[in-house]
Every structure is written in structure tokens, then in C-alpha cells.
């Protein structure tokens, strides 16, 4: 790790952990999340009953029940396909399976397809040296140092380069930083997962084709498959990130899974060579066992002991393809996994890994059970009315009078956007001023005005079902679905619980408002929770602590102090005082 980058990252971590002031980005960037013009799903898959494709509805019902029972999975969406047909799909909570989703690293597999197409066109080979491709962008010494890194090494995560996604926040020239980086292994020697390898593959697509990754794939992949309404975040130099940052519908990710499972053929037309795809879904790098049950191909995970391959993104974004029976399971979640460590894989592989016939008799009773189960998965469990409505309305109206002004030093770092999303988007809150509530009896919802230092977010949280709103954070627009519930704690204090799902992402903000005579206390958490963010922060901290030149900064992050400060950021308790509304205001 570059010493200058270490210092900047260490300083950034200490700033982020300071709950009494707003975090300032290391490098100010334009909004990361592109705006997506929604036109609707194109070339949608046919929907059929599971038995039409040989899968018992009872098996799917039992599978979903297992997923629901494991709360650690925090599942958002599931779509199951076989034979190019959707046999089941569902969303959980306030999620919406028709919305383009943040894929994190699952999009690496799409970048691999672009590389395969370049190879098919004769513009690239697996043995081409990356330093030669970018010789006009890097110095002579850096070219000599990295001269053995090939396209194959980039695809298999075996470059040994240290410059990674965390360090990219401190650089405006990722290509230069990559080739000037230190290394921890010889090229081709060992697997070391690094999203900047995929970024370099994206840059290669631009270098070799003259088109950016999205533009290159548009006529070759996206348009033939009917994939629309996508957006890919870019680096400071305008190149798609390649290894993360893609927003795409789950159904469109399923199309790419179908293409790969069919050896590169879509509706009878070959889009990419079978030779490349066969190679891509073959293991070329052995992955440590603690990462999960998969080894690594060309930016695609390959089942170690199962006949499967996987597009995988952190926090539970997956396209799992079964080569032996043609099943594809697409899932989105908001859990704390980096790779494939959750129970999702054991449950899914054991349920769908066997042999299935082409068609079985319809089971109407089980189909009805599955349909009923699906209804219970969403916010409100399919309810159409609020229980004890008059009592709840009266209680809320009694609580909501006035404005609640933040009266807490920690409000300087508290915002509506979940902390993990702030970090991943380099988009930090400037702190919170006040919150106002009002009851919408007709809509059976709570209207919330959440005033941050530089913007007021106005949204509605449904008391029966989720309510969607678009919120803007420094130019980045996110669709959210909010749900509210009135309760009382063990001390009989009135509590309003508000959950806000940022449904294009794996992230959610949960706020519990404990009302008192003269104000309230907001206890905020998020999904994925503190455990995941703590591990990610510790990974950065570990690199800092290993560097003897930054001992002074590192000492500020060490031990109990770090954990204490981290908890204050991830689970803030913010006190608000009630300011009565003056008549005529």
C-alpha cells in the first residue's frame, strides 16, 4: 500500500469515526449513481407454474420457508428459472423485483463477457500483457515491474497487485495507481481478490474497442437480450468501474445467466463463443475455503464440488446457475457476507442441486400454498387495513405536535442515508437539524420531514404497506420504500419504528423514535449492520496498523477506542427537543 494513500485512508477513517463532525470525502467526486430512465422490462421471460418445468411447488415453498426462517440472510428478491421460463419470483419487505438493483461484484461476470467478445473479434488475447496495452499511460519503470501481468491474470484475480477498491477513494487516476502499486505475489501465482483487476479489464475494453464498456455491450449483449434501464458508475476519468457499480434488473441478470448456461446462444443466435464461456466457467484459481464453496474462473465463481457457476456480489447479490439441470436462481439480499459464507448457498445447493424431469403433474393445492406464502413476504403481510386504527391514530396525533430539533453533538454525523451507502458512494451526510411528523389518515401513513444541514427529505411511511418515494442526496437519487409501526417499549413509552429500504441497493435505515414529554430519542441502526461494516473497517485498519510509518495515526484507531467510536457511528442515539409550533407560523 502506497504510504501517501495509507495516510489519507487512515485520516479518513478517523474522520469517519468522529461522530461529532461530518465526514469530508478524501476526494470530492461527482454523484456516483447515474440517473436511470425507466422504460420497462423488454423481452420478459414467460411465466409458468413450477410443475410445467418439472419442479414441485412444494419444493419451492419449503425452500422459501427456510430462507425466511434464517433472519441473517435478510433476503430481498428471489427469481427461479428453468428452460428460459420463470417458475417463481418474489420480493420481501418493501423490495421490488422490477427495479434495477446495485449488483456490486456480480457485474464482474458481465465485464468478463465483454472481454470474451473482444477475444472473439481478434482484438485481444488471454496472453496479452496489460502493461503493453497501457504503455502510453504508465511510466517505463512501472511497465517493467508489471510486465508479466496478462489478461488471463486479470480475469482470474492473480495479478498480485495491491491497489484496491478502498485505495481508489484516494486516487483520481486508477490506471496509473494500479500499475505503480506494490504487489504481494507474482502474476499467475495465487488468487487475491481485487476489484481493480476488473476495472483494468473495463479500461481494456475502451482501449481496444474505442467504446466504453456499456456502449460496447449495448449492441452485442444488452440490445439482443432486451436489457434496458441500466447504468454503470464510472471512475474519475469516466471509465466504467467494471467490477462494481452496475444497476440492472434481476430479470435482466437472469438473461445473462441463461446466455452463459446456453453456451453463448440466445434465441438461436450466437453472441459469444462457446470456447470462451466454457473456459470462463472452468476453475482456474483455487480460492481459500473460508470464502465459500466456489473456486474462480474468468470473473465467474465455479462450484468446487457442485456442477454450478455463480455471478456473485457482496451483501447477497447472486445469479446461481446449475449446469446439470438448467435451473437458475437469482437473488438479492442485504446481509453481511463478502463472498459465499452465508447459509443461502447450503440451502439453495441442497434444494436444487439434484435431478429433475422436464415436466410433472400440476399440484394446485401446493400452488395455492406457495401463492399464500408469497403474499406474506411483503410489508404488512398482505394486510389491507390497520388493526386498532382509531387508537393508533389518536396516539400518533398526540405525539406528533411541533418540530423536533436535534440537541445532540452526534447529530453532526447522523443522516438518513445508511452509513455503508455513504461510504460506498463517497456521499456523506452533513448532519441533521430537525424532524417533523404528521399523520395522513386517508393514506394510513406517517408523513416525515427529515431536515439535514443542506437538504430536507420529505417522504411517507405506510402503516399498512410500504410507501415509495424518490430521495436525493447531493445529486444522487434513490428510490426508497418506507414502512412505519407504532408500539410501546417495556417501560410503556410510545415508540414509532420507521424502516426505510433503499430498494435499488442492499441497504436499509431503521429508526426507532422514543417519545418523551419534551422531545424524543432516535435510535438508528441499519441493514446490513454494524458487524459487516466493522469487518470492512478493520480490513483497512489492519493495513494501516501494519505500516510502521503511520503509528501515530494508527494509535488513534486501536483497540477499545476504535470499537466505541464505531458503535456511536453505526448505532447513534440522537436526542431531540420538541419545539412547539407557534400559531400563525
C-alpha positions in Angstrom: 0.0 0.0 0.0 1.3 3.4 -1.0 2.4 5.4 2.1 0.6 8.6 1.0 -2.6 6.5 0.4 -2.2 4.9 3.8 -2.0 8.3 5.5 -5.0 9.6 3.6 -7.1 6.5 4.3 -6.1 6.5 8.0 -7.1 10.1 8.3 -10.3 9.4 6.5 -11.2 6.5 8.9 -10.5 8.7 11.9 -12.7 11.4 10.5 -15.5 9.0 9.7 -15.3 7.6 13.3 -15.7 11.1 14.7 -19.4 11.2 15.5 -19.3 14.9 16.4 -18.5 16.2 12.9 -19.5 15.5 9.3 -17.2 13.3 7.2 -15.4 15.0 4.4 -14.5 12.8 1.4 -10.8 12.3 0.6 -11.5 13.3 -2.9 -14.7 15.2 -3.9 -16.4 13.4 -6.7 -19.4 13.9 -8.9 -22.5 11.9 -8.0 -21.6 8.2 -8.4 -25.1 6.8 -9.0 -26.3 7.6 -12.5 -29.9 8.5 -13.2 -31.8 5.7 -14.9 -34.6 6.4 -17.3 -37.1 3.7 -16.6 -38.8 2.3 -19.8 -39.9 -1.1 -18.5 -38.7 -4.7 -18.9 -38.1 -5.8 -22.5 -38.2 -9.4 -23.8 -39.6 -10.6 -20.5 -39.4 -14.3 -19.8 -42.6 -16.4 -19.9 -44.1 -17.1 -16.5 -45.3 -20.7 -15.9 -46.2 -22.9 -13.0 -43.2 -24.7 -11.5 -44.6 -28.1 -12.4 -44.6 -27.1 -16.1 -40.8 -27.2 -15.9 -40.5 -30.3 -13.7 -40.1 -28.5 -10.3 -42.6 -29.2 -7.5 -44.3 -26.2 -6.0 -43.9 -27.8 -2.6 -40.2 -27.8 -3.0 -40.1 -24.1 -3.7 -42.4 -23.4 -0.8 -40.2 -25.4 1.6 -37.2 -23.5 0.1 -38.7 -20.1 0.7 -39.7 -21.1 4.2 -36.1 -22.0 5.0 -34.9 -18.7 3.6 -37.5 -16.8 5.7 -36.5 -18.7 8.8 -32.9 -17.6 8.6 -33.1 -14.0 9.5 -29.4 -13.5 8.9 -30.0 -13.7 5.1 -32.2 -10.6 5.0 -33.4 -11.6 1.6 -34.8 -9.0 -0.8 -35.7 -10.8 -4.0 -35.7 -14.3 -5.5 -36.4 -15.4 -9.0 -36.2 -19.0 -10.2 -35.9 -20.0 -13.8 -35.7 -23.2 -15.8 -35.8 -23.7 -19.6 -35.8 -19.9 -20.2 -39.0 -19.6 -18.2 -39.7 -18.0 -14.8 -41.3 -20.5 -12.4 -41.3 -18.4 -9.3 -40.5 -14.9 -8.2 -41.0 -12.9 -5.0 -39.9 -9.8 -3.1 -39.5 -9.4 0.6 -40.5 -6.5 2.8 -40.6 -3.3 0.8 -38.5 -4.6 -2.0 -39.4 -4.5 -5.7 -38.0 -7.1 -8.1 -38.8 -5.0 -11.1 -36.4 -2.2 -10.0 -32.8 -2.0 -11.3 -30.5 -3.2 -8.5 -27.0 -2.4 -7.4 -25.1 -5.6 -8.2 -21.8 -4.9 -6.5 -19.3 -7.6 -7.8 -21.9 -9.7 -9.6 -21.3 -7.4 -12.6 -17.7 -8.6 -12.9 -19.1 -11.6 -14.9 -20.6 -9.2 -17.4 -17.2 -7.5 -17.8 -15.8 -11.0 -18.5 -18.3 -11.5 -21.3 -17.1 -8.2 -22.9 -13.5 -9.5 -22.8 -14.6 -12.7 -24.4 -16.3 -10.8 -27.2 -13.1 -8.8 -27.8 -11.2 -12.0 -28.0 -13.7 -13.5 -30.4 -13.3 -10.3 -32.6 -9.5 -10.9 -32.6 -8.8 -7.6 -30.8 -7.4 -9.2 -27.7 -5.9 -12.5 -26.4 -5.6 -14.0 -23.0 -1.8 -13.8 -23.1 -1.7 -10.1 -24.0 0.3 -8.1 -21.4 -1.7 -5.4 -19.6 1.3 -3.0 -19.4 1.7 -3.2 -23.2 -1.9 -2.2 -23.6 -1.4 0.9 -21.4 2.2 1.7 -22.3 1.2 5.3 -23.2 -0.4 5.8 -19.8 2.3 4.4 -17.5 6.0 5.1 -16.8 8.9 2.9 -18.0 9.7 1.6 -14.6 6.1 0.7 -13.8 5.8 -1.0 -17.2 8.9 -3.1 -16.4 7.7 -4.0 -12.9 4.3 -5.2 -14.1 5.3 -6.6 -17.5 4.3 -10.1 -16.6 0.6 -9.4 -15.8 -1.6 -10.8 -18.6 -5.3 -10.5 -19.4 -5.7 -14.0 -18.0 -4.2 -12.9 -14.7 -6.7 -10.0 -14.5 -9.6 -12.4 -15.3 -8.5 -14.9 -12.7 -7.6 -12.4 -9.9 -4.0 -13.5 -10.0 -2.1 -10.2 -10.7 -0.7 -9.8 -7.2 -1.5 -6.0 -7.4 -2.2 -4.4 -4.0 -4.0 -1.2 -5.2 -7.7 -2.0 -4.4 -11.2 -0.5 -4.2 -10.6 1.1 -0.8 -7.5 2.9 -2.1 -9.3 4.0 -5.1 -11.1 6.6 -2.9 -7.8 8.3 -2.6 -6.8 8.4 -6.3 -8.1 10.2 -9.4 -6.1 8.1 -11.8 -6.8 4.4 -11.2 -4.8 3.1 -14.2 -1.7 4.9 -13.0 -2.2 3.8 -9.4 -2.8 0.2 -10.4 0.5 -0.1 -12.4 2.5 1.9 -9.8 1.2 -0.3 -6.9 3.2 -2.7 -4.8 2.5 -6.4 -5.3 2.1 -9.3 -2.8 2.7 -12.2 -5.3 4.0 -12.9 -8.7 1.4 -12.7 -11.5 -0.4 -16.0 -12.0 0.9 -17.4 -8.7 -2.1 -17.1 -6.4 -5.6 -15.9 -6.1 -6.0 -12.5 -4.5 -9.5 -10.9 -5.0 -9.2 -7.3 -6.1 -12.0 -5.3 -7.9 -9.4 -3.1 -9.6 -8.4 -6.1 -11.7 -11.8 -5.9 -13.2 -11.6 -2.1 -13.6 -8.5 -2.6 -15.7 -10.5 -5.1 -17.8 -13.1 -2.4 -18.3 -10.4 0.1 -19.3 -9.0 -2.6 -21.8 -12.4 -2.7 -23.5 -12.3 1.0 -24.0 -8.7 0.9 -25.1 -9.2 -1.9 -27.6 -12.6 -1.0 -29.0 -12.7 2.7 -28.7 -16.0 2.3 -26.9 -16.8 2.5 -23.2 -18.0 -0.8 -21.6 -21.7 0.0 -21.6 -21.6 1.3 -25.2 -19.6 -1.7 -26.4 -22.0 -4.2 -24.8 -25.1 -2.3 -25.9 -25.3 -3.8 -29.5 -23.5 -7.0 -28.6 -25.3 -8.1 -25.4 -27.8 -5.7 -24.0 -30.0 -5.0 -27.1 -30.1 -8.6 -28.3 -31.2 -9.8 -24.8 -33.7 -6.9 -24.4 -31.8 -5.4 -21.4 -32.7 -1.8 -20.8 -32.8 0.7 -18.0 -29.2 0.0 -16.8 -26.5 2.4 -15.6 -22.8 1.8 -14.7 -20.9 4.0 -12.3 -17.6 5.4 -13.6 -14.2 6.3 -12.2 -12.9 9.9 -12.0 -11.6 9.5 -15.6 -15.0 8.4 -17.0 -14.3 4.7 -17.4 -16.9 2.3 -16.1 -15.8 0.7 -12.8 -16.3 -2.8 -14.3 -16.0 -4.7 -11.1 -18.9 -2.9 -9.3 -21.3 0.0 -9.8 -23.8 -1.6 -12.2 -27.6 -1.2 -11.7 -29.6 -3.8 -13.6 -32.9 -5.6 -13.1 -32.8 -9.1 -11.6 -34.7 -10.4 -14.6 -32.0 -8.9 -16.9 -29.3 -10.5 -14.8 -31.2 -13.8 -15.3 -31.0 -13.3 -19.1 -27.2 -13.2 -18.9 -27.2 -16.3 -16.7 -29.4 -18.0 -19.4 -26.9 -16.9 -22.1 -24.0 -18.4 -20.2 -25.8 -21.6 -19.4 -26.7 -22.0 -23.1 -23.1 -21.7 -24.1 -23.4 -18.2 -25.6 -26.5 -18.7 -27.7 -29.6 -16.5 -27.3 -32.8 -17.3 -29.3 -30.8 -19.4 -31.7 -28.1 -16.7 -32.3 -24.6 -16.9 -31.0 -23.4 -13.8 -29.2 -20.2 -15.1 -27.7 -18.1 -18.2 -28.4 -18.8 -21.4 -26.6 -15.0 -21.8 -26.3 -14.6 -18.7 -24.2 -17.6 -19.3 -22.0 -16.6 -22.9 -21.3 -13.2 -21.6 -20.3 -14.8 -18.8 -18.2 -16.9 -21.3 -16.1 -13.9 -23.6 -15.5 -11.9 -23.1 -12.3 -8.5 -21.5 -13.0 -7.7 -20.3 -9.5 -8.1 -22.1 -6.1 -9.9 -19.9 -3.6 -9.4 -20.2 0.2 -12.0 -22.5 1.8 -13.2 -19.8 4.1 -14.5 -17.7 1.2 -17.1 -20.4 0.4 -17.8 -23.4 -1.8 -16.5 -21.9 -5.1 -13.2 -21.5 -6.9 -12.6 -18.9 -9.6 -12.8 -18.9 -13.4 -12.8 -15.8 -15.6 -14.6 -13.3 -13.2 -17.1 -16.1 -12.6 -17.2 -18.3 -9.5 -17.2 -22.0 -10.2 -18.6 -24.7 -7.8 -15.9 -26.6 -6.0 -17.9 -29.7 -5.5 -21.1 -28.9 -7.5 -21.8 -28.6 -11.2 -22.6 -24.9 -10.9 -21.3 -21.4 -11.6 -22.1 -18.1 -10.0 -22.2 -14.4 -10.5 -21.6 -13.1 -7.0 -21.7 -9.6 -5.4 -21.2 -8.8 -1.7 -24.1 -8.4 0.7 -26.0 -11.2 -1.1 -26.3 -10.4 -4.9 -26.3 -13.7 -6.8 -27.0 -15.5 -10.1 -26.5 -19.2 -9.4 -26.6 -21.5 -12.4 -26.9 -25.3 -12.3 -25.3 -26.8 -15.3 -26.7 -30.3 -14.5 -30.4 -29.4 -14.5 -30.7 -25.9 -16.1 -32.0 -24.1 -13.1 -31.1 -20.5 -12.4 -31.6 -18.8 -9.0 -31.3 -15.0 -9.0 -31.3 -13.4 -5.6 -30.8 -10.0 -4.0 -30.2 -9.5 -0.3 -28.9 -7.2 2.4 -26.8 -9.4 4.5 -23.3 -9.1 5.8 -21.4 -11.5 3.6 -18.4 -10.6 1.4 -18.3 -13.8 -0.6 -20.3 -17.0 -0.1 -20.2 -17.6 3.6 -23.9 -17.4 4.4 -26.4 -20.3 4.7 -28.0 -19.2 1.5 -25.7 -21.4 -0.5 -26.1 -24.5 1.6 -29.9 -24.1 1.4 -30.0 -23.4 -2.3 -27.5 -26.0 -3.4 -29.1 -28.8 -1.3 -32.6 -27.9 -2.6 -32.0 -27.5 -6.3 -28.8 -29.5 -7.0 -30.5 -32.7 -7.9 -32.1 -34.2 -11.0 -35.5 -33.0 -12.2 -37.6 -34.3 -15.0 -38.9 -32.0 -17.8 -42.5 -31.8 -16.6 -44.6 -33.2 -13.7 -48.4 -33.0 -13.0 -49.8 -29.8 -11.7 -50.3 -29.6 -7.9 -53.0 -26.9 -7.5 -53.1 -27.2 -3.7 -49.3 -26.6 -3.3 -49.5 -23.8 -5.9 -52.1 -22.1 -3.7 -49.9 -22.6 -0.6 -47.0 -21.1 -2.4 -49.1 -18.1 -3.6 -50.3 -17.5 0.0 -46.8 -17.7 1.3 -45.6 -15.2 -1.3 -48.2 -12.7 -0.1 -47.0 -12.8 3.5 -43.4 -11.8 2.5 -44.1 -8.2 1.8 -44.5 -5.3 4.3 -47.8 -5.8 6.1 -48.1 -9.4 5.1 -50.8 -8.7 2.6 -53.0 -6.7 5.1 -55.5 -4.3 3.7 -56.3 -2.4 6.9 -54.7 -1.3 10.2 -55.7 -3.0 13.4 -56.9 -0.7 16.2 -56.7 2.2 13.7 -58.6 4.7 15.8 -56.4 4.0 18.8 -53.2 4.2 16.8 -54.2 7.4 15.0 -55.1 9.1 18.3 -51.8 8.1 19.9 -49.8 9.3 17.0 -51.5 12.6 16.6 -50.9 13.2 20.3 -47.2 12.6 19.8 -46.6 14.5 16.5 -47.2 18.1 17.5 -44.3 20.5 17.0 -40.9 20.2 15.4 -38.2 18.0 17.0 -34.8 19.9 16.9 -31.6 17.9 17.2 -30.0 18.7 20.6 -27.0 16.3 20.4 -23.4 16.8 19.3 -23.6 13.4 17.5 -26.3 14.8 15.1 -23.4 16.3 13.1 -22.7 12.8 11.6 -26.2 11.4 11.6 -28.2 11.3 8.3 -31.0 9.5 6.6 -28.7 7.6 4.3 -27.2 4.4 5.8 -23.5 4.7 6.7 -22.5 1.8 4.4 -24.1 3.5 1.5 -22.4 6.8 2.4 -19.0 5.1 2.3 -19.6 3.1 -0.9 -21.0 6.2 -2.7 -18.4 8.6 -1.2 -21.5 10.7 -0.3 -21.5 11.8 3.3 -24.2 13.5 5.3 -23.6 17.0 6.7 -25.7 16.2 9.8 -29.3 16.5 10.9 -31.2 19.6 12.1 -34.7 18.5 12.8 -37.5 16.1 12.2 -41.3 16.7 11.8 -44.1 14.2 11.7 -47.7 14.4 10.6 -50.4 11.8 10.2 -52.1 11.2 6.9 -55.4 9.4 7.9 -56.6 8.9 4.4 -53.4 7.2 3.2 -52.9 5.5 6.6 -49.4 6.7 6.7 -46.9 9.0 8.5 -45.5 12.0 6.7 -41.9 12.7 7.7 -39.9 15.8 7.1 -36.2 15.0 7.8 -34.1 18.1 7.7 -30.4 17.7 7.2 -28.0 20.6 7.1 -28.2 21.1 3.3 -31.5 19.4 2.3 -34.9 18.4 3.7 -36.0 14.9 2.8 -39.8 14.5 2.7 -41.3 11.0 2.5 -44.2 8.9 3.6 -44.0 5.7 5.7 -47.0 3.5 5.4 -48.7 2.0 8.4 -50.3 -0.8 6.4 -48.0 -1.2 3.4 -44.8 0.3 2.2 -44.8 3.8 0.5 -42.3 4.6 -2.2 -40.5 8.0 -2.6 -37.5 9.2 -4.5 -35.0 11.0 -2.3 -31.9 13.0 -3.4 -28.6 13.1 -1.6 -26.2 15.6 -3.1 -27.4 14.8 -6.6 -27.7 11.1 -6.2 -31.4 10.0 -6.4 -32.5 6.8 -4.6 -35.9 5.2 -4.6 -36.9 4.2 -1.1 -39.8 2.3 0.4 -40.8 3.2 3.9 -42.9 1.4 6.5 -43.9 2.6 10.0 -45.2 0.8 13.0 -46.5 2.2 16.3 -45.6 0.3 19.5 -44.7 0.7 23.2 -41.5 -0.4 24.8 -41.1 -2.4 28.1 -41.5 0.9 30.0 -44.7 1.7 28.2 -43.1 4.6 26.3 -44.6 5.2 22.9 -42.3 4.2 20.0 -42.6 4.9 16.3 -40.5 2.4 14.3 -39.6 3.5 10.8 -37.8 1.3 8.3 -36.6 2.8 5.0 -35.4 0.4 2.3 -33.2 1.9 -0.3 -34.6 -0.6 -2.8 -32.1 -0.2 -5.6 -29.4 -1.2 -3.0 -28.9 -3.8 -0.3 -29.2 -1.1 2.4 -31.9 0.0 4.8 -32.1 2.6 7.5 -34.1 1.6 10.7 -35.1 4.3 13.2 -36.8 3.9 16.5 -38.3 7.2 17.9 -38.9 7.0 21.6 -41.2 9.9 22.6 -40.8 11.8 25.8 -42.7 14.8 27.3 -40.3 17.4 25.9 -38.7 15.6 23.0 -37.7 12.2 21.7 -34.6 10.0 21.3 -33.9 8.5 17.9 -32.0 5.1 18.0 -30.8 4.4 14.5 -29.5 1.1 13.0 -29.1 -0.2 9.5 -29.1 -3.4 7.4 -26.5 -4.7 6.6 -25.5 -3.9 10.1 -22.5 -2.9 12.2 -20.9 -6.4 12.1 -20.2 -6.1 8.3 -19.1 -2.5 8.4 -16.8 -3.3 11.4 -15.1 -6.1 9.5 -14.6 -3.9 6.4 -13.2 -1.0 8.5 -11.0 -3.5 10.3 -9.6 -4.7 7.0 -8.5 -1.1 6.3 -7.3 -0.6 9.8 -5.2 -3.8 9.6 -3.3 -2.4 6.7 -2.8 0.8 8.5 -1.6 -0.9 11.7 0.9 -3.0 9.7 2.6 0.2 8.5 5.2 1.4 11.0 5.3 4.8 9.4 1.8 5.8 10.5 2.0 4.6 14.1 0.7 8.0 15.3 -2.5 7.8 13.3 -2.9 4.1 13.9 -2.8 4.6 17.6 -5.9 6.7 17.4 -7.7 3.8 15.8 -6.6 1.0 18.1 -8.5 -1.2 20.5 -11.5 -0.3 22.6 -11.4 3.3 21.4 -12.0 2.2 17.8 -14.9 -0.1 18.8 -16.5 2.6 21.0 -16.3 5.2 18.2 -17.5 2.8 15.6 -20.6 1.9 17.6 -21.5 5.5 18.0 -21.4 5.9 14.2 -23.3 2.7 13.4 -26.0 2.9 16.1 -26.4 6.5 17.0 -28.7 7.6 19.8 -29.7 11.2 19.0 -31.7 13.4 21.4 -34.2 15.8 20.0 -36.1 18.6 21.9 -39.7 19.4 21.0 -40.2 22.9 19.7 -43.9 23.8 19.8 -45.4 25.3 16.6 -46.4 28.9 17.2 -49.9 29.8 16.0 -49.6 31.6 12.7 -46.2 30.2 11.7 
